[in-house]
Amino acid sequence: MKTKLRRLGVLLTLVLAVGGVFTAPASAGTQSTEATCTGAGSCWFTWGRITRGDCTMDQAKWTLNRNGSASFEAVIISNDSNDAWLMWPVVTDTSGFVLGPVTHGGDPKFVRGTVKNQWTWWFDAGSFDPWLFDRIHSMSLSSSC
């Protein structure tokens, strides 16, 4: 009985720890799109201007492909030196339930340094579990600078 309770405790701890991977820091704000993911091979999500602290991101676009690959592009700027844009993209279903993160080399956080007072293109690639594709309805970005 103690062994079963211990295993249950370890499992619960693991579930809580994994759940924390999908959570952005409390100081990060969220911008979300309600674009519906339709189409046979890929879907697109776009955002307008997003500002966090000294940083601004504009023309953000994620493309998700049925094979689990993802690509990102946007322009970023900061009015201060030594800043970086951080974001945590996740995909959600029609109920708003988080299906999982889009990751970069297994990390759910994407980071790009900014150049003071200069708009810079940010291109990046990521991946997600391809079996989620047919359930994806929207995408959410948690961001900070």
C-alpha positions as CSV (number, residue, x, y, z in Angstrom):
1,M,0.0,0.0,0.0
2,K,2.8,2.4,0.9
3,T,4.5,1.6,-2.4
4,K,1.3,2.4,-4.4
5,L,0.9,5.7,-2.5
6,R,4.5,6.6,-3.1
7,R,4.1,5.8,-6.8
8,L,1.0,7.9,-7.0
9,G,2.8,10.8,-5.2
10,V,5.7,10.6,-7.7
11,L,3.2,10.5,-10.6
12,L,1.3,13.5,-9.3
13,T,4.6,15.4,-8.8
14,L,5.6,14.6,-12.4
15,V,2.2,15.7,-13.8
16,L,2.5,19.0,-11.9
17,A,6.0,19.5,-13.0
18,V,5.2,18.9,-16.6
19,G,2.2,21.2,-16.4
20,G,4.5,23.9,-15.2
21,V,6.5,23.6,-18.4
22,F,3.5,25.1,-20.3
23,T,3.2,28.1,-18.0
24,A,4.9,31.4,-18.7
25,P,6.2,33.6,-15.9
26,A,3.5,35.5,-14.1
27,S,4.8,38.8,-15.4
28,A,4.4,37.7,-19.0
29,G,1.3,39.0,-20.8
30,T,-0.7,37.0,-23.4
31,Q,-1.9,37.9,-26.8
32,S,-4.1,35.3,-28.5
33,T,-5.6,34.7,-31.8
34,E,-8.8,33.0,-32.5
35,A,-7.9,31.9,-36.0
36,T,-9.3,28.5,-36.9
37,C,-6.7,26.0,-38.1
38,T,-8.2,24.6,-41.3
39,G,-6.5,23.3,-44.4
40,A,-5.1,20.0,-45.3
41,G,-1.4,20.6,-44.8
42,S,-0.8,23.8,-42.8
43,C,-2.4,26.6,-40.9
44,W,-1.4,30.2,-40.1
45,F,-1.8,32.4,-37.1
46,T,-1.0,36.1,-37.1
47,W,-0.8,38.9,-34.6
48,G,-0.7,42.7,-34.8
49,R,1.6,44.8,-32.7
50,I,2.5,43.5,-29.2
51,T,4.4,45.6,-26.7
52,R,6.0,44.3,-23.5
53,G,8.2,46.7,-21.5
54,D,10.7,48.4,-23.8
55,C,10.1,45.9,-26.6
56,T,7.7,45.7,-29.5
57,M,6.9,42.9,-31.8
58,D,4.9,43.4,-35.0
59,Q,3.7,41.3,-38.0
60,A,4.1,38.1,-36.1
61,K,3.1,34.9,-38.0
62,W,3.3,31.3,-37.0
63,T,2.9,28.6,-39.7
64,L,2.1,25.1,-38.4
65,N,2.4,22.1,-40.7
66,R,0.7,18.7,-40.5
67,N,4.1,17.0,-40.0
68,G,4.7,18.8,-36.7
69,S,7.1,21.5,-38.1
70,A,6.5,25.1,-37.4
71,S,8.0,28.4,-38.6
72,F,7.8,31.9,-37.2
73,E,8.6,35.4,-38.4
74,A,8.1,38.8,-37.0
75,V,9.9,42.2,-36.6
76,I,11.1,43.3,-33.2
77,I,12.6,46.5,-31.7
78,S,13.4,48.0,-28.3
79,N,14.0,51.5,-27.2
80,D,16.7,50.3,-24.7
81,S,20.0,48.4,-25.0
82,N,20.5,44.8,-24.0
83,D,16.9,43.7,-24.3
84,A,15.6,40.4,-25.5
85,W,12.1,39.2,-26.6
86,L,10.9,36.0,-24.9
87,M,7.8,34.1,-26.0
88,W,6.1,30.8,-25.1
89,P,3.8,29.7,-27.9
90,V,1.1,27.0,-27.2
91,V,-1.6,25.5,-29.3
92,T,-5.2,25.2,-28.0
93,D,-8.4,23.3,-28.9
94,T,-11.9,24.7,-29.5
95,S,-12.5,24.8,-25.8
96,G,-9.3,26.9,-25.2
97,F,-7.6,23.8,-23.6
98,V,-3.8,23.9,-24.0
99,L,-2.9,20.9,-26.2
100,G,0.9,21.5,-25.9
101,P,3.7,23.9,-26.6
102,V,5.5,24.7,-29.8
103,T,9.2,24.1,-28.9
104,H,12.6,25.1,-30.1
105,G,15.0,22.2,-29.7
106,G,12.8,20.8,-26.9
107,D,12.6,24.2,-25.1
108,P,9.1,25.9,-25.0
109,K,10.8,29.3,-24.8
110,F,11.9,31.3,-27.9
111,V,14.4,34.1,-27.3
112,R,15.8,36.8,-29.6
113,G,17.9,39.8,-28.7
114,T,16.8,43.2,-29.9
115,V,18.8,46.1,-31.4
116,K,18.2,49.5,-29.8
117,N,15.8,51.6,-32.0
118,Q,16.2,49.3,-35.0
119,W,13.5,47.0,-36.4
120,T,15.0,43.6,-36.9
121,W,13.5,40.5,-38.6
122,W,13.2,37.4,-36.4
123,F,12.9,34.1,-38.2
124,D,12.7,30.9,-36.2
125,A,11.7,27.3,-36.5
126,G,10.0,25.0,-34.0
127,S,8.0,21.8,-33.7
128,F,5.0,20.4,-32.0
129,D,3.4,16.9,-31.7
130,P,2.0,16.2,-35.2
131,W,-0.9,14.1,-33.9
132,L,-2.3,17.4,-32.4
133,F,-2.7,19.0,-35.8
134,D,-6.3,18.1,-36.4
135,R,-7.3,19.3,-32.9
136,I,-5.6,22.7,-33.1
137,H,-8.1,25.6,-33.1
138,S,-6.0,28.5,-32.0
139,M,-2.6,29.6,-30.8
140,S,-1.6,31.7,-27.8
141,L,1.7,33.6,-27.2
142,S,2.9,34.5,-23.8
143,S,5.6,37.1,-24.1
144,S,7.9,39.3,-22.1
145,C,10.9,41.6,-22.7
